[in-house]
Amino acid sequence: MTETTRGDVRPLCDAGGVTTTWRHLPASAREIAESAVEAVTAAQQRDVPAYDEAVARLATAERSGLVLGAVVRLLLEESHPDGVAGDDVRQVLERCARSAAQWCSGVDPHVLLVLLAGALGVYDPDGDDAPPDPQAIARHAPLLVADLAAGTGRTLDAYLAAAFAEIERAEHQD
């Protein structure tokens, strides 16, 4: 998979598998990383069967939502270095929902909004009548990642490695 920006072409995901930066991680974390890369790559290619297969694995992987949420936050922070405003969230939400709806059935803008709010740390699950289930999170998070990653110069592998490092750091501080 490649991304074209201003005439240059560069790889966006290492769809060939997990990079060496993940060899130290437990098997469950490597499975999340592999499935996330496959889901995002499938979303970028609009490959429904590959997307559905990767999403099914993500939905059963405990903590995949935490990892993908961290990736979404990193991508939002990088693309909005001066802070994320309400209009920025609206633009991301609209762009992602419209793009994904062209090829992916069942895209729910509310789930995308919850994922964005969760990534930014402003989502209150107690205030939501029906928070998204793991399947909905696994189905929508790669769509956000694919959308947000499209304009970056870094690979998804780099964001995943950073997300795992942040999660590990936060767990050690607790």
C-alpha positions, 0 to 999 in steps of 0.5 A: 500500500502506498500513499501519494502526497504532492507527487511522492509515493511512500509506504503507509503500512508494512502489510508484510507483518510486524516490524522488529520494534514489536518483537519484545511485545507479548503475542496478544499485542503483536496480534493487535498490531498485525490486525490493525495494520491489515485492517487499515491497509484494507480500509485504504484499499477499500477491500471489504473482505480483507477489512471484515476479516481483520476487524473480526480479529480486532474485535476479539483482541482484548485492548485493541480499542485502547491501542487504536484509540492511542493511535487516533490520538497521536494522529490527531495531535500530529495533524493539529499541533496547536490543539484540536478544536470542535471544528477539527473534530467535525471535519475529521468526522464528516470526512471519515464518515463520508469516505467510509460510507462509499465502500463500507456498510454500516458506518455509524457517525456516532461511533466515530464521534465516540472514538474521537472523543475517547481518543481526546479524553473527553468521552464520558461512557456513563453519559452515553445510553449505549456505548459502542461494543467491542465489535463496533469499536473494532469496525470503526477505529481502523476507518479513523486511523486510515483517514487520519494517517493518509496525510502523514509521512510516517508509517502506521508501524511508527504510530503503533510502536508509539502507542504501545510505548505510551500504554506501557509507560502509563501502566508503569506509572499506575 
